[in-house]
């Protein structure tokens, strides 16, 4: 819960006055622009914890005990990822309170804001399955933590979370605009009514809500299948 709060304070009060959003360097505007990215970063960084938790369960033999019980193989992993989702939701609640304190606001009403939070949690749940696969693929919780963070940094920073893709190098722009992370950030800015909505012609930027849902569902389907298969192979 502390790490995302630190990101909010760092970006809002250290970099906020030097960032241009919509032609202005007003730090209040940048804080509203920033929060969709921080929310998305928070739910995806929970991936490392999910992977480390599963690796720790494997290391301590807890998974072996579950395997002796009459249950579906995917049930253990599903239970773990859902438990991580609850923890992520609590973190988002705390972060929302901090965001309101530093000046972030919603401008499109509560129903749309709840929809935005739903998309964030769906993205976090999808990424937790990536963490599950990593946790099943390494030998120690430490390896799962580092493996879960290394790939997250380029995913979160080569996106529209902290700057508009128009300010990036031309070859980076399509990568950022088709990034699943960017789709959820764009959708949240639209649903929250926050400034800095990308004007890119890329399909995910023009239809961010649908793009966010499709990306998240695709990630769940692919990585849940791979994780359960890995779990069964480990069983053998």
C-alpha positions in Angstrom: 0.0 0.0 0.0 2.9 2.4 0.7 4.7 2.0 -2.7 1.9 3.5 -4.9 1.4 6.3 -2.4 5.1 7.1 -2.9 4.7 7.1 -6.6 1.8 9.6 -6.3 3.8 12.0 -4.1 6.9 11.7 -6.3 5.3 12.3 -9.6 2.8 14.9 -8.4 5.1 17.1 -6.4 8.5 16.5 -7.9 7.8 16.2 -11.7 4.3 17.7 -11.8 5.3 21.3 -12.5 7.5 20.3 -15.4 5.0 18.1 -17.3 2.8 19.5 -20.1 -0.7 18.2 -20.4 -3.1 19.8 -22.9 -0.7 22.7 -23.4 -0.5 23.6 -19.7 2.1 22.8 -17.0 -0.4 23.3 -14.2 0.5 20.6 -11.6 -3.1 20.1 -10.7 -3.9 19.1 -14.3 -1.0 16.8 -14.3 -2.2 15.1 -11.1 -5.5 14.3 -12.7 -3.7 13.1 -15.8 -1.3 11.0 -13.7 -3.8 9.1 -11.5 -5.2 6.7 -14.2 -1.6 5.6 -14.8 -0.8 5.2 -11.1 -4.0 3.2 -10.6 -3.1 0.9 -13.5 0.5 0.6 -12.4 -0.6 -0.4 -8.9 -2.9 -3.2 -10.0 -0.3 -4.6 -12.4 2.6 -4.4 -9.9 0.7 -6.8 -7.7 1.7 -9.4 -10.3 5.1 -9.8 -8.6 3.5 -10.5 -5.3 1.2 -13.1 -6.8 4.2 -14.9 -8.4 6.2 -14.7 -5.3 3.3 -16.1 -3.2 2.9 -19.1 -5.5 6.6 -19.8 -5.6 6.7 -19.6 -1.8 3.8 -22.1 -1.6 5.7 -24.4 -4.0 8.9 -24.1 -2.0 7.3 -24.8 1.3 5.4 -27.8 0.1 1.9 -26.3 0.6 1.0 -27.0 -3.0 1.9 -30.7 -2.6 -0.7 -30.8 0.2 -3.3 -29.3 -2.0 -2.5 -31.9 -4.7 -3.5 -34.7 -2.4 -7.0 -33.3 -2.1 -9.9 -34.2 -4.4 -10.1 -30.8 -6.2 -9.7 -29.5 -9.7 -6.1 -28.6 -10.5 -7.0 -25.1 -11.6 -8.9 -24.4 -8.3 -5.7 -23.8 -6.3 -4.4 -21.2 -8.8 -7.8 -19.6 -9.2 -8.2 -19.3 -5.4 -4.7 -17.7 -5.2 -5.3 -15.2 -7.9 -8.7 -14.2 -6.5 -7.2 -13.7 -3.1 -4.6 -11.4 -4.7 -7.4 -9.5 -6.4 -9.0 -8.8 -3.0 -5.7 -7.5 -1.7 -5.3 -5.3 -4.8 -8.8 -3.9 -4.4 -7.9 -2.8 -0.8 -4.8 -1.1 -2.1 -6.8 0.7 -4.7 -9.2 2.0 -2.0 -6.3 3.5 -0.1 -4.7 4.9 -3.2 -8.1 6.5 -4.1 -8.2 8.3 -0.8 -4.6 9.6 -1.3 -5.5 10.7 -4.9 -8.4 12.7 -3.6 -6.2 14.4 -1.0 -3.7 15.6 -3.6 -6.4 17.0 -5.9 -7.6 14.2 -8.2 -11.3 14.3 -9.0 -13.8 12.3 -11.1 -15.9 14.4 -13.5 -18.2 11.8 -15.2 -20.2 10.6 -12.3 -20.0 7.6 -9.9 -21.3 4.9 -12.3 -18.6 5.5 -14.9 -16.0 5.8 -12.1 -17.0 2.4 -10.8 -16.7 1.1 -14.4 -13.2 2.4 -14.5 -12.2 0.7 -11.2 -13.8 -2.5 -12.6 -11.5 -2.3 -15.7 -8.5 -1.7 -13.4 -9.3 -4.8 -11.3 -9.9 -6.9 -14.4 -6.5 -5.8 -15.7 -4.9 -6.7 -12.3 -6.6 -10.1 -12.3 -5.4 -10.8 -15.8 -1.8 -9.8 -14.9 -1.9 -12.0 -11.8 -2.1 -15.0 -14.1 1.1 -13.9 -15.7 2.5 -13.8 -12.2 1.2 -17.3 -11.4 3.0 -18.7 -14.5 6.2 -17.0 -13.4 5.8 -18.4 -9.9 5.3 -21.9 -11.2 8.3 -21.6 -13.5 11.1 -20.5 -11.0 12.6 -22.2 -8.0 12.5 -19.5 -5.3 10.2 -16.6 -4.3 13.1 -14.2 -4.8 13.4 -15.2 -8.4 9.6 -14.9 -8.8 9.7 -11.3 -7.4 12.5 -10.2 -9.7 11.1 -12.0 -12.7 7.7 -10.4 -12.0 9.1 -6.9 -12.0 11.6 -6.9 -14.8 9.1 -7.1 -17.6 6.6 -4.8 -15.9 8.8 -1.7 -16.0 8.8 -1.5 -19.9 5.1 -2.4 -20.0 4.2 0.4 -17.6 6.6 3.1 -18.8 6.3 2.5 -22.6 2.7 3.5 -22.4 0.5 6.6 -22.1 0.5 6.3 -18.3 2.9 9.2 -17.6 3.3 11.0 -20.9 1.3 11.3 -24.1 2.5 8.9 -26.8 2.8 11.9 -29.2 5.8 13.0 -27.1 7.6 9.7 -27.7 9.9 8.6 -30.6 7.9 7.7 -33.7 8.9 4.0 -33.5 7.7 3.8 -29.8 4.3 5.4 -30.4 2.6 2.3 -31.9 4.1 0.1 -29.2 2.7 2.4 -26.5 -0.7 2.8 -28.1 -1.2 -1.0 -28.6 0.0 -1.8 -25.1 -2.8 -3.5 -23.1 -1.7 -1.3 -20.2 -2.3 1.8 -22.2 -5.8 0.7 -23.2 -6.9 0.5 -19.6 -5.2 3.9 -18.8 -7.0 5.5 -21.7 -10.3 4.0 -20.7 -9.9 5.2 -17.1 -9.2 8.8 -18.2 -12.3 8.7 -20.4 -14.5 7.3 -17.6 -13.1 9.5 -14.9 -13.3 12.5 -17.2 -9.6 13.3 -16.5 -7.4 15.4 -18.9 -4.9 14.1 -21.3 -7.0 11.6 -23.2 -4.9 10.5 -26.2 -6.0 11.6 -29.6 -4.2 8.8 -31.4 -6.0 7.1 -34.3 -4.9 3.7 -33.1 -7.9 1.4 -32.5 -7.3 0.8 -28.8 -7.0 4.6 -28.2 -10.3 5.2 -30.1 -12.2 2.4 -28.4 -10.3 2.1 -25.0 -13.1 0.4 -23.0 -13.6 -2.4 -25.4 -9.8 -2.7 -26.0 -9.2 -2.9 -22.2 -11.8 -5.7 -21.8 -10.6 -7.6 -24.8 -6.9 -7.4 -23.8 -7.6 -8.5 -20.2 -9.9 -11.4 -21.2 -7.3 -12.6 -23.8 -4.5 -12.4 -21.1 -6.6 -14.4 -18.7 -7.5 -17.1 -21.2 -3.9 -17.5 -22.4 -2.0 -17.4 -19.2 -4.6 -19.3 -17.1 -4.3 -22.1 -19.7 -0.5 -22.0 -19.5 -0.5 -21.8 -15.7 -2.8 -24.8 -15.2 -0.8 -26.8 -17.7 2.4 -26.0 -15.9 0.8 -26.9 -12.6 -0.2 -30.3 -14.0 3.2 -31.0 -15.3 4.7 -30.1 -12.0 2.2 -32.6 -10.5 3.8 -35.3 -12.6 
